[in-house]
Amino acid sequence: MRNQRTFVLALAVAALIGCDSNGVGTVAGLGGTGNGNGGNGTAALTVLPTGVQISVGSTIQLSTNAGNSSALQWSSSANNVATVSGTGLVTGISVGTAAITVRLTTDTTNVAISSISVTQ
């Protein structure tokens, strides 16, 4: 019975691990580039909160599952509405909506977005 369990465990592990044509291994469920393609071993980047309403002049701190890394690049789709610092601190500038994007500098396809609605 013990040998059967060992064989089943080895088979399950083998099913989770795969290699590409270059012999590079990936583990199922741990790959991903944030765009659903997977395969480079980088976990999908996430940002919280994802949808926020703030007033003009107020701030909110966004965070990622990558922590406050220097490998993160933050940007705003509308700096006239909301700006974002290099650490993810968002400031409401004027009424409107802005998409705050964070990406890994080591994998620019690994992106997460938070929608910021700025009110009066």
C-alpha positions as CSV (number, residue, x, y, z in Angstrom):
1,M,0.0,0.0,0.0
2,R,2.9,2.4,0.8
3,N,4.4,1.9,-2.6
4,Q,1.1,2.6,-4.3
5,R,0.8,5.9,-2.4
6,T,4.3,6.9,-3.3
7,F,3.6,6.1,-7.0
8,V,0.4,8.2,-6.9
9,L,2.2,11.1,-5.3
10,A,5.0,11.0,-7.8
11,L,2.5,10.8,-10.7
12,A,0.6,13.8,-9.3
13,V,3.8,15.9,-8.9
14,A,4.8,14.9,-12.5
15,A,1.4,16.1,-13.8
16,L,2.0,19.5,-12.1
17,I,5.5,20.1,-13.5
18,G,6.1,20.6,-17.2
19,C,9.1,21.6,-19.3
20,D,9.2,23.7,-22.4
21,S,11.3,22.9,-25.5
22,N,14.3,24.5,-23.8
23,G,14.0,22.3,-20.8
24,V,12.8,25.1,-18.6
25,G,10.4,23.8,-16.0
26,T,7.2,25.4,-14.8
27,V,4.9,24.5,-11.9
28,A,1.1,24.5,-12.7
29,G,-0.7,27.3,-11.0
30,L,2.4,29.3,-10.2
31,G,3.2,30.7,-13.7
32,G,1.7,33.7,-15.2
33,T,2.5,37.1,-16.5
34,G,-0.7,38.9,-15.4
35,N,-2.1,38.5,-18.9
36,G,-3.3,34.9,-18.6
37,N,-0.5,33.5,-20.8
38,G,1.5,32.0,-17.9
39,G,4.8,30.3,-18.2
40,N,7.5,32.6,-16.9
41,G,7.2,31.7,-13.2
42,T,6.1,35.2,-12.2
43,A,2.9,35.3,-10.2
44,A,0.1,37.5,-11.6
45,L,0.4,41.0,-10.1
46,T,-2.7,42.3,-8.2
47,V,-3.5,45.7,-6.7
48,L,-5.9,46.6,-3.9
49,P,-8.2,48.3,-3.6
50,T,-9.4,47.9,-7.3
51,G,-12.2,50.4,-7.4
52,V,-12.1,53.5,-5.2
53,Q,-13.9,56.7,-4.8
54,I,-12.0,59.6,-3.3
55,S,-12.6,63.3,-3.1
56,V,-10.5,66.1,-4.6
57,G,-7.4,66.7,-2.4
58,S,-7.6,63.4,-0.6
59,T,-5.2,60.4,-0.9
60,I,-5.4,56.7,-0.8
61,Q,-2.6,54.1,-0.6
62,L,-2.7,51.3,-3.1
63,S,-0.9,48.1,-2.4
64,T,0.2,45.0,-4.4
65,N,0.9,41.4,-3.8
66,A,4.5,42.3,-4.7
67,G,4.8,44.7,-1.7
68,N,6.4,48.1,-2.0
69,S,9.1,47.0,-4.4
70,S,11.4,49.2,-6.4
71,A,10.6,46.8,-9.3
72,L,7.1,48.4,-9.5
73,Q,6.2,51.1,-12.0
74,W,3.0,53.2,-11.2
75,S,1.2,55.4,-13.7
76,S,-2.1,57.3,-14.1
77,S,-4.2,57.4,-17.2
78,A,-5.3,60.9,-16.3
79,N,-2.8,63.0,-14.2
80,N,-5.3,65.9,-14.3
81,V,-7.8,63.7,-12.3
82,A,-5.5,61.6,-10.1
83,T,-1.8,61.3,-9.7
84,V,0.1,58.3,-8.3
85,S,3.5,58.3,-6.6
86,G,6.2,55.8,-7.0
87,T,4.9,54.0,-3.9
88,G,1.3,53.8,-5.0
89,L,-0.1,56.8,-3.1
90,V,-2.9,58.2,-5.2
91,T,-4.0,61.9,-4.9
92,G,-7.3,63.2,-6.2
93,I,-6.7,66.3,-8.3
94,S,-10.1,67.0,-10.0
95,V,-13.4,65.4,-10.6
96,G,-13.3,62.5,-13.0
97,T,-12.0,58.9,-13.4
98,A,-8.5,57.6,-13.8
99,A,-7.0,54.2,-14.2
100,I,-4.0,53.6,-12.0
101,T,-1.7,51.0,-13.5
102,V,1.1,49.2,-11.8
103,R,3.5,46.9,-13.6
104,L,6.7,45.0,-12.8
105,T,9.7,46.6,-14.4
106,T,11.1,43.1,-15.0
107,D,8.0,42.0,-16.8
108,T,6.0,44.9,-18.3
109,T,3.2,42.5,-19.4
110,N,2.5,41.8,-15.8
111,V,-0.1,44.6,-15.0
112,A,-2.7,45.4,-12.5
113,I,-5.2,48.3,-12.6
114,S,-7.3,50.1,-10.1
115,S,-10.1,52.4,-11.1
116,I,-10.1,55.7,-9.2
117,S,-13.2,57.9,-9.2
118,V,-12.6,61.4,-7.9
119,T,-15.5,63.4,-6.6
120,Q,-16.0,66.9,-5.2
